[in-house]
Amino acid sequence: MAATKINVNVLKQHSNEDDGWVAINGAIWDVSGFASQHPGGEDIIKEYLGRDASQVYNAIHGPGLLASQLGLDKKIGDFDDDTLTATKPVDEAAAASAVKAMRPLEMILNMHDFEEVASQTLPEAAWAQISGATDDCFTKAANGEYYRRLLLRPRILEDVSRCDMSTEIFGVKFDLPIFNAPFASAKLVHPEGELALARGLAAMGTTMMIPTLSSFSVDEIVSELPPAHPFFFQLYVYSDRNRTEALLRQVVELKATAIMLTVDLPVMSKRESIQRYKAKVAASKPPKTGSAETLARGSNGAITCTFQWSDIQWLKDLTRLPIVLKGIQCAADAKKALDYGCGGIYLSNHGGRALDTAPPCILTLMEIQADCPEVLEKMEVFIDGGIRRGTDILKAICLGASAVCLGRPFFYAATYGDEGVKHAVDILSDELRVAMQLSGITSLSQAHPGLVNTTALDPYVHRGQNHPWARKIVRSRL
């Protein structure tokens, strides 16, 4: 049966939240009631009710994501109007031409070079989204700065002619201890987004941490990996628990290695780079109504803020996979994760995008070493935040990490597609190999804290759950 043809006048009649349609890439979709469930906030959905949203959709999302999020039963028919032609898919030839206009990959020598290119070539909105952080960006800056304060202590006169950088995590062997930190909407930097990341990482002997808020559906991303290739899945728990269960059933069926549960962002933080960009755009439009909170930060009402420690068992029962808590920022919670039966912890402050002035991730790792080192012996430990060099990777592993994750650097590298991602991994692996050899070790299993001088950071390592001398003040009321 031929699909129903719907013209623009009919589309315009469905512009309310409880009766809302949008046109995307030549099709009409019923998005009634979806605004509050949209992970990117409800404002953008409301703005395009009764309109063609192809351009704004294609800037962030892959073509197959819509059906996986809404379900094919929400497709009303085809869009039939000459005055509002759906945006065409990305011109791959034009995208390739844009890459050629950037600095040649052979001139990219480190992660900082990738960032410089991205700052010059990404659209303003994408740069604001990716490069920014919370409030004064203190934690974002400290993440990297604190690695600079750690010094390596090389050992000499060892045979370092061979070097093994492989590691085993959850029983799976990887060629390198280097993964991507899951970051939403990779299509912001390249038309193939997470597809390019998946191909590039797998080709280098590592794998993808697939984010819940990807530009493409999970099965589309997994299809870019070699058959039976391991992958991790980063989870945001939706307010609609049934929606989360459906997603996890798909992830389990695709044979994920572990679930990385994000726990450090139950509510959206204030990110001024995005706020400034939105204010700049809004200045040319009619004023919006709404709370200051919504206008400044958007809304993540689709993501629950009620998930608690006791809910971890539900997640374990549902998936039967190792659960890794992503967003550990103190030793007490690392210990609690072990007590609740998690398979691992992921030390992260969301790249400085969660609570500003939270501790740099490497300092959290040192705190765990000082307070509950048994956690490092019994769980897999991932860490991100400020890692830009092979020496940073070595320092993290010496101090007890199983592997490191990089967010912004891989996003910047992905502006070149999968070739950029492969080049980034190649740079990091070469730097790590040289750092290991110059430190006198030939295997990651030989890395230990004695190879790192932590003196500059030792005074900042917190010990115990309580403050060393201050006490909570409870004022008497007469």
C-alpha positions as CSV (number, residue, x, y, z in Angstrom):
1,M,0.0,0.0,0.0
2,A,1.3,3.4,-0.9
3,A,2.3,5.7,2.0
4,T,-0.1,8.5,2.8
5,K,0.9,11.9,1.3
6,I,0.6,14.8,3.7
7,N,1.1,18.5,2.6
8,V,2.4,21.4,4.6
9,N,-1.1,22.8,5.4
10,V,-2.1,19.5,7.1
11,L,1.3,19.4,8.9
12,K,0.7,22.9,10.4
13,Q,-2.5,21.7,12.0
14,H,-0.6,19.4,14.3
15,S,1.5,21.9,16.2
16,N,0.5,21.2,19.8
17,E,2.3,19.0,22.4
18,D,-0.6,16.6,22.7
19,D,-1.1,16.5,18.9
20,G,2.3,17.2,17.3
21,W,3.8,16.2,14.0
22,V,7.1,17.0,12.4
23,A,8.5,16.5,9.0
24,I,12.0,14.9,8.8
25,N,13.7,13.8,5.6
26,G,10.5,13.5,3.6
27,A,8.5,11.7,6.3
28,I,5.9,12.8,8.8
29,W,6.2,11.6,12.4
30,D,3.9,11.8,15.3
31,V,5.9,13.2,18.3
32,S,2.9,13.9,20.5
33,G,4.1,13.7,24.1
34,F,7.7,13.1,23.1
35,A,9.0,16.5,24.1
36,S,9.4,15.7,27.8
37,Q,11.2,12.4,26.8
38,H,13.7,14.0,24.4
39,P,17.2,13.7,25.9
40,G,18.2,17.0,24.2
41,G,15.5,19.0,26.0
42,E,11.9,19.7,25.2
43,D,12.3,23.2,23.7
44,I,13.7,22.1,20.4
45,I,10.8,19.6,19.9
46,K,8.2,22.3,20.7
47,E,9.8,24.8,18.4
48,Y,9.4,22.5,15.4
49,L,5.9,21.1,16.0
50,G,4.0,21.4,12.7
51,R,7.1,22.2,10.8
52,D,9.9,20.6,8.8
53,A,12.7,19.8,11.3
54,S,15.0,18.0,8.8
55,Q,17.9,20.5,8.9
56,V,18.2,20.7,12.7
57,Y,17.7,16.9,13.0
58,N,20.3,16.0,10.4
59,A,22.9,18.3,12.1
60,I,23.0,15.9,15.1
61,H,21.3,12.6,14.3
62,G,21.7,9.8,11.9
63,P,18.8,8.8,9.6
64,G,18.0,5.6,11.5
65,L,17.9,7.0,15.0
66,L,14.4,8.4,14.7
67,A,12.7,5.1,14.0
68,S,14.6,3.4,16.9
69,Q,13.6,6.1,19.3
70,L,9.9,6.6,18.3
71,G,9.1,3.3,16.7
72,L,7.9,2.8,13.1
73,D,4.3,3.0,14.3
74,K,4.8,6.7,14.8
75,K,5.4,7.4,11.1
76,I,2.2,9.0,9.8
77,G,3.1,9.2,6.1
78,D,5.2,11.0,3.5
79,F,5.7,14.7,3.3
80,D,4.3,16.1,0.0
81,D,4.9,19.8,-0.5
82,D,7.0,21.6,-3.0
83,T,7.5,24.7,-0.8
84,L,9.1,22.7,2.0
85,T,11.5,20.2,0.6
86,A,13.1,17.9,3.2
87,T,16.8,18.5,3.8
88,K,18.9,16.2,1.7
89,P,21.3,13.8,3.4
90,V,24.8,15.1,4.0
91,D,26.8,15.4,0.7
92,E,29.6,13.0,1.4
93,A,31.8,14.5,-1.4
94,A,31.4,18.0,0.2
95,A,32.3,16.5,3.6
96,A,35.4,14.9,2.1
97,S,36.4,18.1,0.5
98,A,36.1,19.9,3.8
99,V,38.4,17.4,5.4
100,K,41.0,18.0,2.7
101,A,40.9,21.7,3.4
102,M,42.0,21.0,7.0
103,R,45.6,20.5,8.1
104,P,46.9,17.2,6.6
105,L,46.9,14.4,9.1
106,E,50.6,13.9,8.8
107,M,51.1,17.4,10.3
108,I,49.0,16.4,13.4
109,L,51.6,15.4,16.0
110,N,49.6,15.3,19.2
111,M,46.2,15.8,20.8
112,H,46.7,19.5,21.1
113,D,47.0,19.8,17.3
114,F,43.7,18.0,16.8
115,E,42.1,20.5,19.2
116,E,43.6,23.5,17.4
117,V,42.2,22.3,14.1
118,A,38.8,21.7,15.6
119,S,38.7,25.1,17.1
120,Q,39.3,26.6,13.6
121,T,36.9,24.4,11.6
122,L,34.0,23.3,13.7
123,P,30.7,25.3,13.6
124,E,30.3,27.7,16.5
125,A,27.5,25.7,18.0
126,A,29.5,22.4,17.9
127,W,32.6,24.1,19.4
128,A,30.6,25.6,22.2
129,Q,29.0,22.2,23.0
130,I,32.2,20.2,23.0
131,S,34.9,22.5,24.3
132,G,32.9,24.1,27.1
133,A,32.5,23.0,30.7
134,T,30.6,24.0,33.9
135,D,30.7,27.5,35.5
136,D,34.4,28.7,35.7
137,C,35.8,25.5,34.1
138,F,38.1,25.0,37.1
139,T,37.7,21.2,37.1
140,K,38.2,21.0,33.3
141,A,41.5,22.9,33.6
142,A,42.6,21.0,36.7
143,N,42.0,17.6,35.1
144,G,45.0,18.2,32.8
145,E,47.0,20.4,35.1
146,Y,47.3,17.8,37.8
147,Y,48.9,15.3,35.4
148,R,51.6,17.9,34.8
149,R,52.3,18.0,38.5
150,L,53.1,14.2,38.6
151,L,56.7,13.3,37.7
152,L,57.9,10.0,36.3
153,R,60.9,8.3,38.0
154,P,62.6,6.4,35.2
155,R,64.6,3.2,35.9
156,I,67.7,2.5,33.7
157,L,69.7,-0.3,32.2
158,E,66.8,-2.6,31.4
159,D,66.2,-4.5,28.1
160,V,63.4,-2.5,26.6
161,S,63.7,-3.8,23.0
162,R,60.2,-5.1,23.1
163,C,57.1,-3.5,24.7
164,D,53.7,-5.0,25.3
165,M,50.9,-2.5,25.8
166,S,48.0,-5.0,25.8
167,T,45.6,-5.4,28.7
168,E,42.8,-7.6,29.7
169,I,39.5,-6.2,31.0
170,F,36.5,-8.3,32.0
171,G,38.3,-11.3,30.4
172,V,38.7,-9.6,27.0
173,K,42.2,-8.8,25.7
174,F,42.7,-5.4,24.1
175,D,45.9,-4.3,22.3
176,L,45.9,-1.0,24.2
177,P,44.5,0.4,27.4
178,I,42.9,3.3,25.5
179,F,39.2,3.9,24.9
180,N,36.9,6.7,24.0
181,A,35.0,8.5,26.8
182,P,31.4,8.3,25.7
183,F,30.3,11.7,24.5
184,A,26.9,12.5,23.0
185,S,26.2,13.3,19.4
186,A,29.4,12.7,17.5
187,K,27.7,13.8,14.3
188,L,28.4,17.4,15.5
189,V,32.0,16.9,14.2
190,H,31.6,14.5,11.3
191,P,28.7,13.2,9.2
192,E,29.5,9.6,10.2
193,G,29.9,10.5,13.9
194,E,30.0,7.4,16.1
195,L,30.3,5.1,13.0
196,A,33.7,6.6,12.3
197,L,34.7,6.4,15.9
198,A,33.8,2.7,16.1
199,R,35.7,1.8,12.9
200,G,38.7,3.8,13.9
201,L,39.0,2.4,17.5
202,A,38.4,-1.2,16.4
203,A,41.0,-1.0,13.7
204,M,43.6,-0.1,16.3
205,G,42.9,-3.0,18.6
206,T,40.7,-1.2,21.1
207,T,36.9,-0.6,21.1
208,M,34.0,1.8,21.4
209,M,32.2,3.0,24.5
210,I,28.8,3.6,22.8
211,P,26.8,6.4,24.5
212,T,23.1,6.3,25.1
213,L,22.8,9.7,23.4
214,S,24.6,8.7,20.2
215,S,23.8,10.3,16.8
216,F,23.2,6.8,15.5
217,S,21.3,3.8,16.9
218,V,23.2,1.2,18.9
219,D,22.8,-1.5,16.2
220,E,24.0,0.8,13.5
221,I,27.2,1.5,15.5
222,V,27.8,-2.1,16.4
223,S,27.4,-3.1,12.8
224,E,30.6,-1.0,12.1
225,L,32.6,-3.2,14.4
226,P,34.1,-6.5,13.3
227,P,31.9,-9.5,13.9
228,A,31.8,-10.4,17.6
229,H,34.0,-7.5,18.5
230,P,33.6,-6.4,22.2
231,F,32.1,-3.1,23.1
232,F,31.0,-1.2,26.2
233,F,27.7,0.7,26.5
234,Q,27.3,3.9,28.5
235,L,23.9,4.2,30.1
236,Y,21.7,7.1,31.1
237,V,18.7,5.8,32.9
238,Y,15.6,7.3,31.4
239,S,12.8,8.6,33.6
240,D,10.6,6.1,31.8
241,R,12.1,2.9,33.2
242,N,10.3,0.8,30.5
243,R,12.2,2.7,27.9
244,T,15.5,1.9,29.6
245,E,14.6,-1.8,29.8
246,A,13.9,-1.9,26.1
247,L,17.2,-0.3,25.3
248,L,19.1,-2.6,27.6
249,R,17.5,-5.7,26.1
250,Q,18.8,-4.5,22.7
251,V,22.3,-3.9,24.2
252,V,22.4,-7.3,25.8
253,E,21.2,-9.0,22.6
254,L,24.1,-7.2,20.8
255,K,26.5,-8.8,23.4
256,A,27.9,-5.8,25.2
257,T,30.9,-6.5,27.4
258,A,29.8,-4.2,30.3
259,I,27.4,-1.4,31.1
260,M,28.9,2.0,32.1
261,L,26.3,3.6,34.2
262,T,26.7,7.4,34.4
263,V,26.1,8.6,37.9
264,D,27.6,12.1,38.1
265,L,25.0,14.1,36.3
266,P,21.5,13.6,37.8
267,V,20.6,17.2,36.8
268,M,22.0,19.4,34.1
269,S,24.9,21.6,35.0
270,K,25.3,25.2,33.9
271,R,27.5,25.4,30.8
272,E,28.1,29.0,29.9
273,S,29.7,28.5,26.5
274,I,26.4,26.9,25.4
275,Q,24.4,29.5,27.2
276,R,26.3,32.3,25.4
277,Y,25.8,30.7,22.0
278,K,22.1,30.2,22.7
279,A,21.7,33.9,23.8
280,K,23.5,35.0,20.6
281,V,21.1,33.0,18.5
282,A,18.0,34.0,20.6
283,A,18.9,37.7,20.2
284,S,17.6,37.5,16.6
285,K,14.4,35.7,17.5
286,P,11.3,36.7,19.5
287,P,11.8,36.3,23.3
288,K,11.1,32.9,24.7
289,T,9.0,32.3,27.8
290,G,10.2,29.9,30.4
291,S,12.3,29.6,33.6
292,A,15.8,30.9,33.7
293,E,17.0,27.4,34.4
294,T,15.4,26.0,31.2
295,L,16.6,28.8,29.0
296,A,20.2,28.7,30.4
297,R,20.7,24.9,30.5
298,G,17.9,23.3,28.6
299,S,16.3,20.3,30.2
300,N,17.3,16.7,30.8
301,G,14.0,15.7,32.2
302,A,14.1,12.6,30.1
303,I,17.0,11.3,32.3
304,T,16.0,10.3,35.8
305,C,17.4,12.0,38.9
306,T,16.0,9.4,41.3
307,F,18.3,6.4,40.6
308,Q,19.9,5.2,43.8
309,W,22.4,2.7,45.1
310,S,19.6,0.2,45.7
311,D,18.6,0.3,42.0
312,I,22.0,-1.2,41.0
313,Q,20.7,-4.7,41.7
314,W,17.8,-4.1,39.2
315,L,20.4,-3.2,36.6
316,K,22.5,-6.3,37.4
317,D,19.5,-8.6,37.3
318,L,18.3,-7.1,34.0
319,T,21.6,-7.3,32.1
320,R,23.6,-10.0,33.8
321,L,26.6,-7.9,32.7
322,P,29.4,-6.2,34.8
323,I,28.1,-2.8,35.9
324,V,30.7,0.0,36.0
325,L,29.8,3.2,37.8
326,K,30.9,6.2,35.6
327,G,31.4,9.4,37.6
328,I,33.1,8.2,40.8
329,Q,34.7,11.3,42.5
330,C,35.7,10.1,45.9
331,A,37.1,7.0,47.6
332,A,34.0,6.5,49.8
333,D,31.8,6.0,46.7
334,A,34.4,3.7,45.1
335,K,34.3,1.5,48.2
336,K,30.5,1.6,48.1
337,A,30.5,0.5,44.5
338,L,32.5,-2.6,45.5
339,D,30.1,-3.3,48.3
340,Y,27.1,-3.2,46.0
341,G,28.7,-5.7,43.6
342,C,29.7,-3.5,40.8
343,G,32.3,-4.9,38.4
344,G,34.2,-1.7,38.0
345,I,34.4,2.0,38.6
346,Y,35.0,4.8,36.1
347,L,36.7,7.9,37.7
348,S,35.2,10.9,35.9
349,N,33.8,14.4,36.5
350,H,32.3,14.5,33.0
351,G,35.3,16.3,31.6
352,G,34.6,19.2,34.0
353,R,31.0,19.3,32.8
354,A,29.3,18.1,36.0
355,L,30.1,19.9,39.3
356,D,32.7,22.6,38.9
357,T,35.5,22.5,41.6
358,A,35.0,18.7,41.9
359,P,38.4,17.0,42.2
360,P,40.5,16.2,39.1
361,C,40.1,12.5,38.3
362,I,43.8,11.6,38.9
363,L,43.5,13.0,42.4
364,T,40.5,10.8,43.0
365,L,42.6,7.8,41.9
366,M,45.2,8.8,44.5
367,E,42.6,9.2,47.2
368,I,41.4,5.6,46.5
369,Q,45.0,4.4,46.7
370,A,45.4,6.1,50.1
371,D,42.0,5.2,51.5
372,C,40.8,1.9,50.1
373,P,43.4,0.3,47.8
374,E,41.5,-3.0,47.9
375,V,39.0,-1.5,45.5
376,L,41.8,-1.3,42.8
377,E,42.6,-4.9,43.3
378,K,39.0,-6.2,43.0
379,M,37.5,-4.0,40.3
380,E,38.3,-2.7,36.9
381,V,39.2,1.0,37.1
382,F,38.7,3.4,34.2
383,I,39.7,7.0,34.3
384,D,39.2,10.0,32.0
385,G,39.8,13.8,32.3
386,G,42.7,15.8,31.0
387,I,44.6,12.9,29.4
388,R,46.5,14.1,26.4
389,R,49.8,12.3,26.3
390,G,51.2,8.8,26.6
391,T,53.0,9.9,29.8
392,D,49.5,10.7,31.3
393,I,48.3,7.2,30.4
394,L,51.4,5.7,32.1
395,K,50.9,7.7,35.2
396,A,47.3,6.7,35.5
397,I,48.1,3.0,35.1
398,C,51.0,3.2,37.5
399,L,48.6,4.6,40.1
400,G,46.1,1.8,39.7
401,A,43.9,2.4,36.6
402,S,43.1,-0.5,34.3
403,A,42.6,1.8,31.3
404,V,42.1,5.4,30.3
405,C,39.4,7.1,28.3
406,L,39.6,10.3,26.2
407,G,36.6,12.4,25.3
408,R,37.3,15.7,23.6
409,P,40.5,14.5,21.9
410,F,38.7,11.7,20.1
411,F,35.9,14.0,19.1
412,Y,38.4,16.5,17.7
413,A,40.2,13.6,15.9
414,A,36.9,12.4,14.5
415,T,36.6,15.7,12.4
416,Y,38.8,13.7,10.0
417,G,36.6,10.6,10.2
418,D,37.9,7.2,11.1
419,E,41.3,8.0,9.7
420,G,41.6,10.8,12.2
421,V,40.6,8.5,15.1
422,K,43.2,5.9,14.0
423,H,45.8,8.6,13.8
424,A,45.0,9.8,17.3
425,V,45.3,6.3,18.7
426,D,48.5,5.7,16.8
427,I,50.0,8.9,18.4
428,L,48.9,7.9,21.9
429,S,50.1,4.4,21.6
430,D,53.5,5.5,20.3
431,E,53.9,8.0,23.1
432,L,52.9,5.3,25.7
433,R,55.3,2.8,24.3
434,V,58.2,5.3,24.4
435,A,57.2,6.4,28.0
436,M,57.2,2.8,29.1
437,Q,60.6,2.1,27.6
438,L,62.2,5.2,28.9
439,S,60.8,4.4,32.4
440,G,62.4,1.0,32.1
441,I,59.3,-1.3,31.8
442,T,58.2,-3.4,28.9
443,S,54.7,-4.5,30.0
444,L,51.8,-2.7,31.7
445,S,51.9,-5.3,34.4
446,Q,55.2,-3.9,35.5
447,A,53.8,-0.4,36.1
448,H,53.6,0.6,39.7
449,P,53.3,3.7,41.9
450,G,57.1,3.8,42.6
451,L,57.5,5.1,39.0
452,V,55.6,8.2,39.9
453,N,56.6,11.1,42.1
454,T,53.3,12.3,43.6
455,T,54.9,14.8,46.1
456,A,53.3,17.9,44.5
457,L,49.8,16.4,44.9
458,D,50.2,14.5,48.1
459,P,48.9,17.4,50.3
460,Y,45.6,17.4,48.3
461,V,44.8,13.7,48.8
462,H,41.8,13.5,51.2
463,R,41.8,10.6,53.6
464,G,38.6,9.2,55.2
465,Q,35.0,10.3,54.7
466,N,35.0,13.1,57.2
467,H,36.8,16.4,57.2
468,P,40.1,16.2,59.0
469,W,39.2,19.0,61.5
470,A,36.0,20.9,60.6
471,R,32.7,19.6,61.9
472,K,29.1,20.1,60.9
473,I,27.6,23.0,62.7
474,V,24.1,22.6,64.1
475,R,22.9,25.9,65.5
476,S,20.7,25.9,68.5
477,R,17.5,27.9,68.2
478,L,16.2,29.6,71.3
